[in-house]
Amino acid sequence: MSTRMIAECLVVEFRVTDDDCPLADATREVGTSVDAQPPLMRRDGFALLHFSSPSEAIGDVLDGDDRIRYLHRTTADGRWNYRCLSKDACVVHSLVDVGFLVDSIHLHGGTERYVGAVVGHDVLDRVLEAAGETVGVSLERISSLGDQEDTPVAQRWDVTPRQSEAVEAAFRLGYFSVPRESTASEVAAELGISKSAFLERLRRAQATFFGHLYEPTG
């Protein structure tokens, strides 16, 4: 049996607005964000979750949720890291079942964003069909995956994970918009750090970006 190399891989982003899974409910109640690894599905239908948040309160909410078991919490670099078992299957698994390769999951205030890839247009058609059958799932973006996109931003530009996180949060909350949609204090609160710490990370990241962009070529 022969195999066939697929010429194109597509980056796909989905937005989920009305999921009632434990993580979505917790971010909605606390009004905070969560960054999660792709959930691991067990044969019994339960999901193993690994995620982080700038808020300690989200752990207290999940600890009182009957759908969550074996919740473990640690803290590092100003964020809270969690591992647990969820008795609820995640919406993303309906997309994974037909070929969606999950790279990242971000939740904020009950809204979820899944970013990943599909290999070939046939798989994309199946994923879109599955998304259409799932309540609250909408397609936000499709683009071709290039070589540069396979390298994390923090590695491409030599910024630290903390600096990369600060830039991503600032962009997502509209700090760079004209006019600005959020203040430095609001972005810092989202990250769970002080305003001065946020501005310091942002300035260092910007210095690195500009250094690459305007580095002398001669």
ABEGO torsion letter per residue (X at the ends): XBBBBBABBBBBBBBBAABABAAAAAAAAAGBBBBBBBBBBBAAGBBBBBBBBABAAAAAAAAABAABBGBBBBBBGGBBBBBBBBABBBAAAAAAAAGBBBABBBBBGGBBBBBBBBBEAAAAAAAAAAAAABBGBBBABBBBBBAAAABBAAAAAGBBAAAAAAAAAAAAAGAABOBBABBAAAAAAAAGBBAAAAAAAAAAAAAAAAAAAABBAX
